[in-house]
Amino acid sequence: MVKTKANMEKIAWSGRIVSVHPRIRLMRSFDERSHNYQGYVLRLEGTIGDGPGEFQIAVRKAAQVKHRFRAGMEASGLAVPIPDPRLETAEFYNASGLKVLKDAGADLPVGPPFHGAPPDLETYRSRGHRRLDARTYEAKCTTCVWGCRMPVEMIIDHWNPSKKRYQFERFCYGPKSCSFYRAGPARKVPGRKGMSYTEEDWVDEDATSHRGPDD
């Protein structure tokens, strides 16, 4: 992975897109949660700055609508390092000068994992998600358009909102019938004075209750 100082100097990059995931930030406060649907994250194998490697670029919603990035494409552009790695899954953002150098092939394998251009952010929002086991995500879901690794900002004490913790969680927006899916352990959210909230299975069931097994 390329390391660079977090400044506003634009860095040139190019490479083959390995995956496109939604860029979603999750905010937690004990038993409450909210989402910020920000755009998309491109994972690429190629060159950024002076070095080769694998890296992730955050792009805006409008850029995805225009270029319809998907796995197998080759692309290039400019970006700057993110200022706070606790709040992003990508290492670079503010992408500009985006170009598609080569389109992906027409033939796509039948999923899972599911490839192709990801849906719009409203589709992700309307579908709802289920928690996804971290090992399953890393082994099976890193190229799937329905997988999502989210940065999580947790307010530990709502009387003192400056007291926060940060972590990353994985979620699945895909069909309930996916043979790869594993929920993993229930999520625990810390609270004030040593309290904790466990996010039970019914939360995911409720969020996706409007979908059938293959939807």
N, C-alpha and C positions, 0 to 999 in steps of 0.2 A: 504494500500500500504506500502511495506517495505521501510524504509528510511535507507540509509547507506552513509558513507562518500565517496566522489569521489576520490578513490585511485586506485592503480593498483593491489591490492590483489584480486585474483580470488575467486569468491563466488560460492558455489555449489547450484544448483537448480534442481527441478524435478516437474513434474505436467502434467496435461491434457491440451492439446492444444485447446483453444477456437476458435481461428481464425489465419489465415496466410494472411498478407497483404504485398504488395510491399513496400520496403523501398526506398522512392524517396524524394530527396530534391529539392525544387524549389527556383531559384534565380530570383529576379525581379529588374529591373531598369526602372522605369516609364512604358513605353509601351512595353518594351522588357522583355522576360522571357526565361529561360533555365532550363533544368532538369538534375539532376544527379541520375541515376538509380544505387543504391548501393547494393541492396540485398533484404532481406525480414525481416519482423517483426513477431515474434510469440507472441501471447497473451496467457498466461497460467494461470490456477488456480492450485495452489500447494504450494510448499515450496521453499523459497529462503533464504539462510543463515539459521538462526535459527527461522524464522517466516513464518507462512502460509499467503496466500493472493493471489491477482491477480497481475501479473507483465508482462512486455514485454521484450523480448530478441531479439536483432538484430542479424541475421545470414547472412553469406556471400552467394553469388550466388552459389558457388560450394557446400556448405553444403546443400542447398535446392535441387540441382540436385541429390546429393547422397542419401539423406534421404526421399525426397518427403514429407515433412511435410504437414499435413493437419489437419483440425479440427477433434477432436475425438481421435487422437493419444495421447499416453503418452510418454514423453521424459525426458531426463536429460542431464546435462552438467555443465560447468563452464562458468562464465562470469565476467566482471568487470563493475562498474558503469560508465555511460557516463560522460565525463568531462564538457559538456555544454548542459543543457536541452533545450536550445533555438534551437538547431540544430538537435534534434532527437525526434521521438515519443516514442521510447523505453527508458526504464530506464537503461538497461544493454546492453553491446555489447562485441566484441572480444570473441564471444562464442567459446569454445573448448571442447574436450572430449564428443562430442555429441553422444547420444545413443537413439534409439527408443526402449522403454520398452514394448510398446503394440501398435499394429496397430489399426487403426480405423475400424469400421464396414464396410462391403461391400455395404450396402444399404444406398443411399443418398437421402434425400428429393428433390423433384423437386423445383427449385428456382422460384422466389426470396425469400430469399437471396440464392446466389449460393455458394455451398460448394465444397469439393473435393480439390485436390492439385492445387495450383495456376499455371498459365502458366509461361513461362520464361519471363525474363525482356524485351526481344526484342518484344514479343507479346504485352506487355503493351505499349511500345514505339510506335509500329506501329498502334495500335488501336486509340490512342489519347484519351483525357478525356474531360468530361464536368464538370463544377462546380457543387457541391452538397451541398444542404442546410445542415447546421450544425445540426439542430434538427432532420432532416430526417436521417442523417448519424448515430447519436447516437441511434435513435429509431429502425432503420430498417437495417442498413448496416454494423454494426461493425463486423459481422461474415462472410460477403460476400467477396469472393476473388476479386471482381471488385471494392470494395470500397478502398479509400486511404486517410489517414490523413497525410498531408505533412507539415513539417517545412518549413517556408518561410523566406528567408533572403532578405531584401529589401535595395538596395543602394538608399538613398534619393537624394543625389547630386552626379552626375557622375564626377563633378570637385573635389569632396572631397569624394572618395570611402570609407573612414573610417566612414562616417556618415551613420549608418545603423539602421534599425528597424527589429523586428522579430515578427512573428505571425504563426498561424497554419491555413491551409485551407483544405477543404475536396473536393475530386473529385471522379467521377464515370467513370470507364473504361468499364462498362457493356453495355448490349443491350439497345438501345434507347427506346425499347418498355416496359422496366421494369415498372411495375405498382407502385412501391415504389418511383420512381425517382421524386425529386423536385429540381429545380435549386437553389432556394433561391435568395436573392438580388445580384445584380451585384457587382463585386469586385472593390474597389477603391484603387488605389496605390498612396501614397503621393510622391510628388516631391519637388524640390528646390523652395524656396521663396513662399511657401504656395500653389503651384500648385498641381493638382491631375489628375490622369488618371483613367477613368472608363473603365473596361474591358467589353465591350458589348457582347450581345448574339452571334453575328456573329463570334467571336473568337472561341467559342466552336463548332459552326456549321461548320466552316471551318476545325477545327482539326479532326472532325469525319465525314466529308462529304463523305468519301470513304466507309463508312459502311452502310448497310441496317438497317432497324428497329430492326431486330432480331439477328443481328450479334454483 
